[in-house]
């Protein structure tokens, strides 16, 4: 299976897209991390102002560890920012922090896609742990039923990643609009914010594409999409 040309035909395009997304994300983040925002706001300060202007007073902003480990946790309403974002007054830091603040606003306003994504987490976790290996085992054992069971589990991962796309795009759209509307960045700096967030969004597209192509490959090889070859 590992030398199946069809496998590489399915996997290489999303893999290359993932490499491109990672390269652009790091490139743009590193570039705009070195450019101080004219408002002198750190990522934490910009996120706090965005939340305040949105009327949210129950979200705690915390520093976290790791490079670009930034995330919003809807369970305890915490906005967790990596060191390069939390304490840095750069265009990149403001963009990333406000993107995460966008998720907090989604949560507060009942954005349906965010709620659906949260509900899918347990099932997606199961699918990511077992789905691929069950499909793989099904191919080795020539059991289309086993592949189908694995595919059902893995489909939860695909669904989770597809739902993630509008959640992330919407959070970025909110951030790009509100950093200007609230005066969190200076004139012309919104372009840098957009480049950082657009590159990051591409990583989610690449992840979804990879999962979709993986699922299609196993279904095709098991004869569940148009018959065996």
C-alpha positions as a Markdown table, in Angstrom:
| # | Residue | x | y | z |
|---|---|---|---|---|
| 1 | Unk | 0.0 | 0.0 | 0.0 |
| 2 | Unk | 2.8 | 2.4 | 0.9 |
| 3 | Unk | 4.1 | 2.1 | -2.7 |
| 4 | Unk | 0.7 | 2.5 | -4.3 |
| 5 | Unk | 1.0 | 5.3 | -6.9 |
| 6 | Unk | -2.6 | 6.2 | -6.4 |
| 7 | Unk | -2.0 | 6.8 | -2.7 |
| 8 | Unk | 0.7 | 9.4 | -3.5 |
| 9 | Unk | -1.6 | 10.9 | -6.2 |
| 10 | Unk | -4.2 | 11.5 | -3.5 |
| 11 | Unk | -1.8 | 12.6 | -0.7 |
| 12 | Unk | 0.9 | 14.7 | -2.4 |
| 13 | Unk | -1.3 | 17.7 | -3.5 |
| 14 | Unk | -2.7 | 18.4 | 0.0 |
| 15 | Unk | 0.8 | 17.7 | 1.5 |
| 16 | Unk | 2.3 | 20.4 | -0.8 |
| 17 | Unk | -0.5 | 22.7 | 0.1 |
| 18 | Unk | 0.2 | 22.1 | 3.8 |
| 19 | Unk | 3.9 | 22.9 | 3.3 |
| 20 | Unk | 3.0 | 26.1 | 1.4 |
| 21 | Unk | 0.6 | 27.1 | 4.2 |
| 22 | Unk | 3.1 | 26.5 | 6.9 |
| 23 | Unk | 5.8 | 28.4 | 5.0 |
| 24 | Unk | 3.5 | 31.4 | 4.4 |
| 25 | Unk | 2.3 | 31.4 | 8.0 |
| 26 | Unk | 5.8 | 31.5 | 9.5 |
| 27 | Unk | 7.1 | 33.9 | 6.9 |
| 28 | Unk | 4.3 | 36.4 | 7.4 |
| 29 | Unk | 4.2 | 36.0 | 11.2 |
| 30 | Unk | 8.0 | 36.5 | 11.5 |
| 31 | Unk | 7.9 | 39.5 | 9.1 |
| 32 | Unk | 5.1 | 41.3 | 10.9 |
| 33 | Unk | 6.3 | 40.3 | 14.3 |
| 34 | Unk | 9.3 | 42.6 | 13.7 |
| 35 | Unk | 7.1 | 45.6 | 12.8 |
| 36 | Unk | 5.9 | 47.5 | 15.8 |
| 37 | Unk | 2.3 | 48.5 | 15.6 |
| 38 | Unk | 1.8 | 52.3 | 15.7 |
| 39 | Unk | -0.7 | 52.0 | 18.5 |
| 40 | Unk | 1.9 | 50.3 | 20.7 |
| 41 | Unk | -0.6 | 47.7 | 21.9 |
| 42 | Unk | 0.6 | 44.3 | 22.7 |
| 43 | Unk | -1.5 | 41.3 | 21.5 |
| 44 | Unk | -3.0 | 40.9 | 25.0 |
| 45 | Unk | -3.9 | 44.6 | 25.2 |
| 46 | Unk | -5.5 | 44.6 | 21.7 |
| 47 | Unk | -7.5 | 41.5 | 22.5 |
| 48 | Unk | -8.7 | 43.1 | 25.7 |
| 49 | Unk | -9.8 | 46.3 | 24.0 |
| 50 | Unk | -11.6 | 44.3 | 21.3 |
| 51 | Unk | -13.4 | 42.3 | 23.9 |
| 52 | Unk | -14.3 | 45.4 | 25.9 |
| 53 | Unk | -15.7 | 47.1 | 22.9 |
| 54 | Unk | -17.7 | 44.1 | 22.2 |
| 55 | Unk | -19.1 | 44.2 | 25.7 |
| 56 | Unk | -17.4 | 41.0 | 26.9 |
| 57 | Unk | -16.1 | 41.3 | 30.5 |
| 58 | Unk | -16.0 | 37.6 | 31.5 |
| 59 | Unk | -13.2 | 36.4 | 29.2 |
| 60 | Unk | -9.8 | 36.0 | 30.9 |
| 61 | Unk | -6.7 | 36.6 | 28.8 |
| 62 | Unk | -3.8 | 34.3 | 29.7 |
| 63 | Unk | -0.2 | 33.8 | 28.5 |
| 64 | Unk | 0.4 | 30.3 | 27.2 |
| 65 | Unk | 3.5 | 28.4 | 26.1 |
| 66 | Unk | 4.6 | 27.4 | 22.6 |
| 67 | Unk | 5.0 | 29.1 | 19.3 |
| 68 | Unk | 1.6 | 30.1 | 17.8 |
| 69 | Unk | -0.2 | 28.1 | 20.5 |
| 70 | Unk | -2.9 | 30.8 | 20.7 |
| 71 | Unk | -6.5 | 29.6 | 21.2 |
| 72 | Unk | -9.8 | 30.4 | 22.8 |
| 73 | Unk | -11.3 | 27.9 | 25.2 |
| 74 | Unk | -15.1 | 28.2 | 25.3 |
| 75 | Unk | -15.3 | 25.8 | 28.3 |
| 76 | Unk | -13.7 | 28.2 | 30.7 |
| 77 | Unk | -13.9 | 31.3 | 28.6 |
| 78 | Unk | -10.1 | 31.9 | 28.5 |
| 79 | Unk | -8.2 | 33.5 | 25.7 |
| 80 | Unk | -4.7 | 31.9 | 25.7 |
| 81 | Unk | -1.9 | 33.7 | 23.9 |
| 82 | Unk | 1.6 | 32.6 | 23.1 |
| 83 | Unk | 4.5 | 34.7 | 24.4 |
| 84 | Unk | 5.2 | 36.2 | 20.9 |
| 85 | Unk | 1.6 | 37.4 | 20.8 |
| 86 | Unk | 0.7 | 38.1 | 24.4 |
| 87 | Unk | 3.5 | 40.5 | 25.2 |
| 88 | Unk | 4.6 | 41.9 | 21.8 |
| 89 | Unk | 3.4 | 45.2 | 20.4 |
| 90 | Unk | 3.6 | 44.1 | 16.7 |
| 91 | Unk | 1.2 | 43.9 | 13.8 |
| 92 | Unk | 1.3 | 40.1 | 13.8 |
| 93 | Unk | 0.6 | 39.9 | 17.5 |
| 94 | Unk | -2.4 | 42.2 | 17.3 |
| 95 | Unk | -3.7 | 40.3 | 14.3 |
| 96 | Unk | -3.5 | 36.8 | 16.0 |
| 97 | Unk | -4.8 | 38.0 | 19.3 |
| 98 | Unk | -7.8 | 39.7 | 17.8 |
| 99 | Unk | -8.5 | 36.6 | 15.7 |
| 100 | Unk | -8.7 | 34.6 | 19.0 |
| 101 | Unk | -10.9 | 37.4 | 20.5 |
| 102 | Unk | -13.1 | 36.9 | 17.4 |
| 103 | Unk | -13.7 | 33.3 | 18.6 |
| 104 | Unk | -14.7 | 34.7 | 22.0 |
| 105 | Unk | -17.2 | 37.0 | 20.3 |
| 106 | Unk | -18.5 | 34.1 | 18.3 |
| 107 | Unk | -19.1 | 32.2 | 21.5 |
| 108 | Unk | -20.9 | 35.1 | 23.2 |
| 109 | Unk | -23.1 | 35.7 | 20.2 |
| 110 | Unk | -24.1 | 32.1 | 19.7 |
| 111 | Unk | -22.3 | 31.5 | 16.4 |
| 112 | Unk | -23.8 | 28.2 | 15.4 |
| 113 | Unk | -20.7 | 26.8 | 13.6 |
| 114 | Unk | -18.6 | 27.2 | 16.7 |
| 115 | Unk | -21.2 | 25.4 | 18.8 |
| 116 | Unk | -21.3 | 22.6 | 16.2 |
| 117 | Unk | -17.5 | 22.3 | 16.2 |
| 118 | Unk | -17.3 | 22.0 | 20.0 |
| 119 | Unk | -20.0 | 19.3 | 19.9 |
| 120 | Unk | -18.0 | 17.4 | 17.3 |
| 121 | Unk | -14.8 | 17.3 | 19.4 |
| 122 | Unk | -15.4 | 14.0 | 21.2 |
| 123 | Unk | -16.4 | 12.1 | 18.1 |
| 124 | Unk | -13.6 | 13.7 | 16.0 |
| 125 | Unk | -11.0 | 12.6 | 18.7 |
| 126 | Unk | -12.2 | 9.0 | 18.4 |
| 127 | Unk | -12.1 | 9.1 | 14.7 |
| 128 | Unk | -8.6 | 10.5 | 14.6 |
| 129 | Unk | -7.3 | 7.8 | 16.9 |
| 130 | Unk | -8.9 | 4.8 | 15.3 |
| 131 | Unk | -10.4 | 5.6 | 11.9 |
| 132 | Unk | -7.3 | 5.6 | 9.8 |
| 133 | Unk | -5.9 | 2.4 | 11.3 |
| 134 | Unk | -9.2 | 0.6 | 11.0 |
| 135 | Unk | -9.3 | 1.6 | 7.3 |
| 136 | Unk | -5.7 | 0.5 | 6.8 |
| 137 | Unk | -6.4 | -2.8 | 8.5 |
| 138 | Unk | -9.4 | -3.3 | 6.3 |
| 139 | Unk | -7.3 | -2.9 | 3.2 |
| 140 | Unk | -4.7 | -5.4 | 4.4 |
| 141 | Unk | -7.4 | -7.9 | 5.3 |
| 142 | Unk | -9.4 | -7.2 | 2.1 |
| 143 | Unk | -12.4 | -6.4 | 4.1 |
| 144 | Unk | -14.5 | -3.6 | 2.6 |
| 145 | Unk | -16.8 | -3.7 | 5.7 |
| 146 | Unk | -13.9 | -3.0 | 8.0 |
| 147 | Unk | -12.8 | -0.1 | 5.8 |
| 148 | Unk | -16.3 | 1.2 | 5.9 |
| 149 | Unk | -16.4 | 1.1 | 9.7 |
| 150 | Unk | -13.1 | 3.0 | 9.7 |
| 151 | Unk | -14.4 | 5.4 | 7.1 |
| 152 | Unk | -17.4 | 6.3 | 9.2 |
| 153 | Unk | -15.1 | 7.0 | 12.2 |
| 154 | Unk | -12.7 | 9.0 | 10.1 |
| 155 | Unk | -15.6 | 10.9 | 8.5 |
| 156 | Unk | -16.1 | 12.6 | 11.9 |
| 157 | Unk | -12.6 | 14.1 | 11.5 |
| 158 | Unk | -13.4 | 15.3 | 8.0 |
| 159 | Unk | -16.7 | 16.9 | 9.2 |
| 160 | Unk | -14.9 | 18.5 | 12.1 |
| 161 | Unk | -12.3 | 20.1 | 9.8 |
| 162 | Unk | -15.0 | 21.2 | 7.4 |
| 163 | Unk | -16.9 | 22.9 | 10.1 |
| 164 | Unk | -13.7 | 24.5 | 11.4 |
| 165 | Unk | -13.3 | 26.4 | 8.1 |
| 166 | Unk | -16.2 | 28.8 | 8.5 |
| 167 | Unk | -15.3 | 29.2 | 12.2 |
| 168 | Unk | -11.8 | 30.3 | 11.4 |
| 169 | Unk | -12.7 | 32.4 | 8.4 |
| 170 | Unk | -15.3 | 34.2 | 10.4 |
| 171 | Unk | -13.0 | 34.9 | 13.3 |
| 172 | Unk | -10.4 | 36.3 | 10.9 |
| 173 | Unk | -13.0 | 38.4 | 9.1 |
| 174 | Unk | -14.1 | 39.9 | 12.5 |
| 175 | Unk | -10.5 | 40.6 | 13.5 |
| 176 | Unk | -9.6 | 42.3 | 10.2 |
| 177 | Unk | -12.7 | 44.5 | 10.4 |
| 178 | Unk | -12.6 | 45.3 | 14.1 |
| 179 | Unk | -8.9 | 46.2 | 14.3 |
| 180 | Unk | -9.6 | 49.0 | 11.9 |
| 181 | Unk | -13.0 | 49.9 | 13.3 |
| 182 | Unk | -11.7 | 50.1 | 16.9 |
| 183 | Unk | -8.4 | 51.8 | 15.9 |
| 184 | Unk | -6.2 | 49.0 | 17.2 |
| 185 | Unk | -3.8 | 49.3 | 14.2 |
| 186 | Unk | -2.6 | 52.4 | 12.4 |
| 187 | Unk | -3.3 | 53.5 | 8.8 |
| 188 | Unk | -2.0 | 50.8 | 6.4 |
| 189 | Unk | -1.2 | 48.3 | 9.0 |
| 190 | Unk | -4.4 | 46.3 | 8.4 |
| 191 | Unk | -2.7 | 44.9 | 5.3 |
| 192 | Unk | -0.2 | 43.1 | 7.5 |
| 193 | Unk | -2.9 | 41.8 | 9.8 |
| 194 | Unk | -4.7 | 40.4 | 6.8 |
| 195 | Unk | -1.6 | 38.7 | 5.4 |
| 196 | Unk | -0.9 | 37.0 | 8.7 |
| 197 | Unk | -4.4 | 35.8 | 9.2 |
| 198 | Unk | -5.0 | 34.7 | 5.6 |
| 199 | Unk | -1.8 | 32.5 | 5.7 |
| 200 | Unk | -2.9 | 30.9 | 8.9 |
| 201 | Unk | -6.4 | 30.2 | 7.4 |
| 202 | Unk | -4.7 | 28.3 | 4.6 |
| 203 | Unk | -3.4 | 25.8 | 7.1 |
| 204 | Unk | -7.0 | 24.8 | 8.0 |
| 205 | Unk | -7.8 | 24.4 | 4.3 |
| 206 | Unk | -4.8 | 22.1 | 3.8 |
| 207 | Unk | -5.8 | 20.0 | 6.8 |
| 208 | Unk | -9.3 | 19.6 | 5.5 |
| 209 | Unk | -8.0 | 18.7 | 2.0 |
| 210 | Unk | -5.7 | 16.1 | 3.4 |
| 211 | Unk | -8.4 | 14.4 | 5.4 |
| 212 | Unk | -10.8 | 14.4 | 2.5 |
| 213 | Unk | -8.3 | 12.9 | 0.1 |
| 214 | Unk | -7.3 | 10.3 | 2.6 |
| 215 | Unk | -10.9 | 9.2 | 3.1 |
| 216 | Unk | -11.6 | 9.1 | -0.6 |
| 217 | Unk | -8.4 | 7.0 | -1.2 |
| 218 | Unk | -9.5 | 4.3 | 1.2 |
| 219 | Unk | -13.0 | 4.2 | 0.0 |
| 220 | Unk | -11.8 | 3.9 | -3.6 |
| 221 | Unk | -9.3 | 1.2 | -2.9 |
| 222 | Unk | -11.9 | -0.8 | -0.9 |
| 223 | Unk | -14.2 | -0.7 | -3.9 |
| 224 | Unk | -16.7 | 1.5 | -2.1 |
| 225 | Unk | -16.4 | 4.2 | -4.8 |
| 226 | Unk | -17.0 | 2.8 | -8.2 |
| 227 | Unk | -15.7 | -0.7 | -7.7 |
| 228 | Unk | -12.3 | -2.4 | -7.3 |
| 229 | Unk | -9.4 | -2.2 | -9.8 |
